[in-house]
Structures are given as C-alpha cells and as structure tokens.
Amino acid sequence: MPHYHFHTSDCSPDLEGSELEDLAAAKCEAVKTAGHVICDAAGTFWDRAEWTMTVTDEDGLILFILQIVGVESAATQGQHVARLNVA
C-alpha cells in the first residue's frame, strides 16, 4: 500500500506519514486534515497570507500541493461594503 506524507506550512514535516489505498484517498485525506488543522488554528489562520499542505510519496516526490487562502471582507471589520445579490 502506498505511503504518503502530509507536510504543512505551519508545522514540522510529517515524518511518519500514512498508508492509504491510492492517490485519490490521499487527496481526500489532505482535504480532511486541512479542515481540522485550519479549524484548530482559526484564531490565527486569517492573519496569514496562505496556508499550504504539500503531499509527497515515501521517496519525497511532491504529488500535489493544497493551497488555502482565507480573506476577510471589509464587512467583518465594521466597514460598509456592497452586497452580493444571489438569485
């Protein structure tokens, strides 16, 4: 079974990694893990420009990178902004 490592921009490298069925399972695990990490760091997540997770195989080959950017609108900072009209 393939072995994947999930390295994040705000943590030390994932030296242990995880055995998963295939690349599709690794992508799913990356999204789930990212959600947990970002939720746990909600207080500081919005203060940075970008959060990344780089997923590699057991040889260190980069398979994909998940990039997430959180942008607060002016409305959350007490400023008046235009509204989005959704039909």
N, CA and C of each residue as an Amber inpcrd file, in Angstrom:
protein
   261
   0.8450000  -1.1750000   0.0000000   0.0000000   0.0000000   0.0000000
   0.8940000   1.2430000   0.0000000   0.5540000   2.2590000  -0.8220000
   1.3820000   3.4670000  -0.9000000   1.4310000   4.2310000   0.4280000
   2.5410000   4.9180000   0.6440000   2.7670000   5.6930000   1.8590000
   2.8480000   7.1690000   1.4720000   2.0860000   8.0160000   2.1550000
   2.0180000   9.4460000   1.8430000   2.3950000  10.2650000   3.0670000
   3.0310000  11.4230000   2.8170000   3.4070000  12.3450000   3.8840000
   2.7130000  13.6790000   3.6290000   2.1500000  14.2540000   4.6990000
   1.3660000  15.4790000   4.6170000   2.0920000  16.5890000   5.3800000
   2.8450000  17.3990000   4.6610000   3.6540000  18.4660000   5.2560000
   2.8770000  19.7810000   5.1790000   2.7590000  20.4880000   6.3010000
   2.0410000  21.7580000   6.2940000   2.9890000  22.9180000   6.5280000
   2.5740000  24.0850000   6.0650000   3.4220000  25.2680000   6.1660000
   3.5490000  25.7760000   7.5980000   2.6870000  25.3330000   8.5090000
   2.7460000  25.8260000   9.8850000   3.2110000  24.7770000  10.8920000
   3.6510000  23.6210000  10.4190000   4.0910000  22.5460000  11.3180000
   5.4190000  21.9750000  10.8340000   5.9810000  21.1210000  11.6580000
   7.1860000  20.4220000  11.2290000   6.8020000  19.3650000  10.1950000
   7.7540000  18.8620000   9.4520000   7.4490000  17.8620000   8.4150000
   6.7810000  16.6120000   8.9960000   5.9310000  16.0010000   8.1970000
   5.2580000  14.7520000   8.5720000   6.2150000  13.6030000   8.3020000
   6.9690000  13.2090000   9.3050000   7.9610000  12.1490000   9.1400000
   7.3350000  10.7550000   9.1730000   6.2140000  10.6240000   9.8660000
   5.5590000   9.3220000  10.0000000   4.7710000   8.9440000   8.7490000
   3.9550000   9.8670000   8.2560000   3.1440000   9.6070000   7.0780000
   2.0030000   8.6530000   7.3430000   1.3020000   8.3030000   6.2690000
   0.1380000   7.4180000   6.3550000   0.0860000   6.4990000   5.1580000
  -0.3200000   5.2620000   5.4030000  -0.5610000   4.3260000   4.3080000
  -2.0030000   4.4860000   3.8680000  -2.1810000   4.7400000   2.5820000
  -3.5210000   4.9120000   2.0220000  -3.6240000   4.1220000   0.7310000
  -4.8340000   3.8560000   0.3390000  -5.0970000   2.9810000  -0.8120000
  -4.4970000   3.5000000  -2.1170000  -4.6970000   4.8050000  -2.3830000
  -4.2270000   5.3630000  -3.6510000  -4.1820000   6.8870000  -3.5740000
  -3.8540000   7.5170000  -4.6900000  -3.7310000   8.9680000  -4.7420000
  -5.0600000   9.6570000  -4.4340000  -6.1620000   9.0950000  -4.9020000
  -7.4750000   9.6760000  -4.6150000  -7.7410000   9.6890000  -3.1080000
  -7.3740000   8.6340000  -2.4220000  -7.5440000   8.5700000  -0.9660000
  -6.6320000   9.5820000  -0.2840000  -5.4410000   9.7980000  -0.8120000
  -4.5140000  10.7840000  -0.2500000  -5.0740000  12.1990000  -0.4160000
  -5.6970000  12.4830000  -1.5500000  -6.3010000  13.7990000  -1.7730000
  -7.4510000  14.0330000  -0.8010000  -8.2670000  13.0280000  -0.5930000
  -9.3690000  13.1230000   0.3590000  -8.8340000  13.3500000   1.7750000
  -7.8090000  12.6160000   2.1440000  -7.2080000  12.7590000   3.4710000
  -6.5980000  14.1450000   3.6380000  -6.0070000  14.6860000   2.5860000
  -5.4180000  16.0250000   2.6410000  -6.4890000  17.0690000   2.9330000
  -7.6260000  16.9680000   2.2720000  -8.7060000  17.9270000   2.4820000
  -9.2610000  17.8100000   3.8980000  -9.4660000  16.5820000   4.3710000
  -9.9740000  16.3850000   5.7320000  -8.9900000  16.9140000   6.7740000
  -7.7190000  16.5930000   6.5980000  -6.6950000  17.0400000   7.5370000
  -6.5760000  18.5630000   7.5240000  -6.6150000  19.1540000   6.3410000
  -6.5380000  20.6140000   6.2290000  -7.6850000  21.2630000   6.9870000
  -8.8760000  20.7240000   6.8520000 -10.0280000  21.2720000   7.5590000
  -9.8300000  21.2580000   9.0630000  -9.3180000  20.1490000   9.5910000
  -9.0780000  20.0460000  11.0310000  -7.9940000  21.0190000  11.4900000
  -6.9060000  21.0920000  10.7450000  -5.7960000  21.9710000  11.1190000
  -6.2400000  23.4330000  11.1030000  -6.9500000  23.8300000  10.0640000
  -7.3990000  25.2170000   9.9450000  -8.4220000  25.5430000  11.0250000
  -9.3220000  24.6280000  11.3000000 -10.3140000  24.8490000  12.3540000
  -9.6340000  25.0180000  13.7070000  -8.6480000  24.1890000  13.9850000
  -7.9210000  24.2800000  15.2540000  -7.1310000  25.5800000  15.3710000
  -6.7580000  26.1710000  14.2350000  -5.9700000  27.4080000  14.2300000
  -6.8020000  28.5920000  13.7410000  -8.1140000  28.5260000  13.9260000
  -8.9980000  29.5630000  13.3920000  -8.6290000  30.9620000  13.8630000
  -8.1180000  31.0760000  15.0760000  -7.7560000  32.3880000  15.6030000
  -6.6050000  33.0490000  14.8760000  -5.6950000  32.2530000  14.3140000
  -4.5340000  32.8200000  13.6310000  -4.5400000  32.5810000  12.1230000
  -5.4140000  31.7040000  11.6580000  -5.4390000  31.3780000  10.2170000
  -5.6580000  32.6150000   9.3630000  -6.5460000  33.4850000   9.7860000
  -6.9040000  34.6540000   8.9820000  -5.8300000  35.7290000   8.9920000
  -4.8010000  35.5590000   9.8070000  -3.7310000  36.5490000   9.9110000
  -2.5790000  36.2950000   8.9430000  -2.6380000  35.2230000   8.1920000
  -1.5130000  34.9070000   7.3000000  -1.9590000  34.9740000   5.8420000
  -1.0060000  35.0310000   4.9610000  -1.3170000  35.1710000   3.5440000
  -1.8030000  33.8670000   2.9180000  -1.2150000  32.7420000   3.3240000
  -1.5570000  31.4790000   2.6730000  -1.1730000  30.3130000   3.5750000
  -1.9470000  29.2500000   3.5040000  -1.6440000  28.0120000   4.2220000
  -1.4990000  26.9280000   3.1620000  -0.4470000  26.1190000   3.2620000
  -0.2370000  25.0690000   2.2670000  -0.0010000  23.7210000   2.9130000
  -0.3810000  22.7000000   2.1730000  -0.0580000  21.3250000   2.5310000
   0.5780000  20.6960000   1.2890000   1.7770000  20.2090000   1.4600000
   2.4840000  19.5500000   0.3700000   2.4690000  18.0570000   0.6600000
   1.9600000  17.2860000  -0.2790000   1.8530000  15.8430000  -0.0900000
   2.8900000  15.1560000  -0.9650000   3.6860000  14.2910000  -0.3100000
   4.7490000  13.5770000  -1.0140000   4.5660000  12.0690000  -0.8730000
   5.2660000  11.3450000  -1.7250000   5.2970000   9.8960000  -1.5650000
   6.4440000   9.5410000  -0.6100000   6.6820000   8.2690000  -0.4230000
   7.7050000   7.8390000   0.5440000   9.1260000   8.2170000   0.1280000
   9.3290000   8.5380000  -1.1560000  10.6440000   8.9540000  -1.6380000
  10.8230000  10.4690000  -1.6240000   9.7960000  11.2010000  -1.1800000
   9.8740000  12.6560000  -1.1310000   9.4130000  13.3510000  -2.3950000
   8.9090000  12.5940000  -3.3730000   8.4100000  13.1920000  -4.6080000
   7.1120000  13.9340000  -4.3130000   7.0460000  15.2190000  -4.6750000
   5.8240000  16.0020000  -4.4550000   4.7460000  15.5090000  -5.4130000
   3.6120000  15.1000000  -4.8390000   2.4920000  14.6020000  -5.6300000
   1.4560000  15.6820000  -5.9010000   1.1900000  16.5100000  -4.8950000
   0.2940000  17.6550000  -5.0740000   0.4530000  18.6100000  -3.9030000
  -0.0240000  19.8370000  -4.1190000   0.0180000  20.8720000  -3.0850000
  -1.3860000  21.4420000  -2.9450000  -1.8490000  21.5090000  -1.7170000
  -3.1350000  22.1040000  -1.4020000  -2.8460000  23.4980000  -0.8570000
  -3.3970000  24.5410000  -1.4910000  -3.1760000  25.9190000  -1.0500000
  -4.5130000  26.5120000  -0.6460000  -4.5520000  27.1140000   0.5500000
  -5.7840000  27.7210000   1.0450000  -5.4720000  29.1330000   1.5060000
  -6.2920000  30.0650000   1.0450000  -6.1480000  31.4600000   1.4340000
  -7.4790000  31.9100000   2.0260000  -7.4400000  32.4370000   3.2380000
  -8.6310000  32.9920000   3.8610000  -8.5660000  34.5050000   3.7850000
  -9.6150000  35.1100000   3.2610000  -9.6400000  36.5640000   3.1100000
 -10.8950000  37.1000000   3.7880000 -10.6940000  37.9250000   4.8020000
 -11.8370000  38.5470000   5.4640000 -12.2790000  39.7680000   4.6670000
 -13.5850000  39.9640000   4.5670000 -14.0900000  41.1270000   3.8440000
 -14.0950000  42.3470000   4.7550000 -14.2780000  43.4970000   4.1620000
 -14.3380000  44.7360000   4.9320000 -15.5200000  44.7110000   5.9030000
 -16.5680000  43.9680000   5.5660000 -17.7570000  43.8950000   6.4210000
 -17.4380000  43.3000000   7.7910000 -16.4780000  42.3980000   7.8600000
 -16.1190000  41.8040000   9.1480000 -15.2970000  42.7550000   9.9920000
 -14.8690000  43.8340000   9.3820000 -14.0630000  44.8260000  10.0880000
 -14.8610000  46.1030000  10.3430000 -16.1930000  46.0060000  10.2410000
 -17.0670000  47.1270000  10.5440000 -17.1840000  48.1640000   9.4510000
 -16.7390000  47.8610000   8.2530000 -16.8270000  48.8110000   7.1500000
 -18.0350000  48.4730000   6.2930000 -18.6220000  49.5050000   5.6800000
 -19.7710000  49.3080000   4.7910000 -19.2640000  48.8320000   3.4260000
 -19.8750000  47.7700000   2.9210000 -19.4960000  47.2450000   1.6060000
 -20.7500000  46.8960000   0.8390000 -20.6030000  46.7620000  -0.4490000
 -21.7260000  46.3600000  -1.3030000 -22.0980000  44.9150000  -1.0120000
 -23.3620000  44.5960000  -1.2430000 -23.8480000  43.2310000  -1.0160000
 -23.8960000  42.4680000  -2.3260000 -23.6850000  41.1820000  -2.2230000
 -23.7790000  40.2810000  -3.3590000 -25.2390000  39.8520000  -3.4920000
 -25.8480000  40.1080000  -4.6310000 -27.2250000  39.6800000  -4.8640000
 -27.2160000  38.3230000  -5.5330000 -27.7760000  37.3500000  -4.8410000
 -27.8320000  35.9910000  -5.3680000 -29.2780000  35.6710000  -5.6820000
 -29.5320000  35.2490000  -6.9000000 -30.9100000  34.9380000  -7.3260000
 -31.3890000  33.6320000  -6.7500000
